[in-house]
Amino acid sequence: MGAERIEGNVDSVPFDPDALLLTVGGYFISQPLQDRIARVCASHVQTNTAAITRLAKVQGGGRVVWFGLRAGDKSWLGQETGLIEVIRFLQAEFDDVVCVLDAFSLSANQPSVPPVWRNAFTRLDGMCARIIVAVSKPSDVLNLSGVSLPETILIARETDAYVTPLGTTQPKVGWFTKGPELVYISSAVAQLDVMRRPGTWESEGIMLPEFLVAEREFAGEKRDVDDRQAHLFDMELDASKICHWLKERLYGAG
């Protein structure tokens, strides 16, 4: 899946399953564009046996819950033990729940981790592996760390509810699922009007996320001395609040 410049924003191949016209600076993801992205993604995984197996798992009729993991900034401090608690709770509450751990997706044409992200990938992939062996039903938890973005988007479309930090993992699922959404944020982000928060409006048909404000906050990592990003706080969260939220939202799903 490559990229090329198109003059005049005219889609010269509107029915090509391997091509998409994306307007630079355009943020609204319409329903037809969502569907077309899904068709392109499906064409990229149709011969991948491992991807087909994972997709069959989330398409089996059970409740699918997506957890976005993050390291370095805007992350949940204690997310490993917290997610183990939440997943054990869900597996005791719902016989059919499938939990998805999303940490780091690879592009369709770059099957290796870029050097700049290798440390974060290693940390998160290891965390996912430890979470899976610590829960009650490891076979009902999928590790998407290192999985291609096309497959990840297809799994997002099967998701019944998700819990993520604010950041790139949130739109990856939030733009493609119609299920309820819980996004954890710092107190600074909580001061913004809800409709101005990232992830609330960019995709047609999505639900307005609910927001869980951190119990306590700590300074997150900056990438380098020139990193001027705001709101890079790491956060402590109450896992029991996430359990309660998911229990309420998942009854009736599946």
C-alpha positions, 0 to 999 in steps of 0.5 A: 500500500504505497502513496502518490500525489494526486492533483485536484483531489479527483479520485481517478480509481474510485473502484480500485480495492487497493487505492484510496484518495485521502485529502491532506488536512481532511479529518472527517471520516465518512461512512462510505470512506470507512467502508471502503477502507475496510474493503482495502484492509480485507484485500490485504489480509485475505491470504494471511492465515494468522490474520484470518484466525484472529478475525474468526475469533472476534467474529464468533459472536462473543463480546469483543473488548478492545484495550489500548496500551501506551508507553512513555506518555499519556499512559496508564501507570500500573496498566499491566496489573490494572488490565489483568484485574479488568480482564479477569473480571470480564472473563468471570462475568461473561463466558463469551468475552474476547479481549483485544490488546492493541499496542503497536500496529505495523503498516501493510508495506513495512513489516518491521518496527522502525528503530525510533519505536523499537524500545516502546514496541518491546516494552508493550509487546512484553506487557501484552504477553505477561497480561495474557498468561496472567488472566483466567482464559489466555486463549480468549485474549489477542495480542495485536502488538506487531499486527498489520494496520489493515488487520487491526482496523478489521478487528476494530470494526468487530469491537463492542466496547473499548478503553484507550488512552488519548492518542493514536490508539484511540482513533484506530478503534474509535473511528471504526466501531459503533460501540461505547467508548471510554477514553482516559484523560488528564485533568488538563484535557478534561478542561477542554469542551467535550466536542473539542477533545480529540476522537469525539467528532472525526468519524461519521456515526461513532458514539461520543466517547465517555471520559475517565479522568485520572486519579493522579498524574505524573509527568510523561516522557518527552521524545527529545528536547524539542518536543513541545506536545502538551498534556503528556501526563501519565495517569493513575486510574481506578481499575474498578471504575473501568470494570463497572463501566464495561459491565454496564455497557456489555450487557446486551452485546454479544 
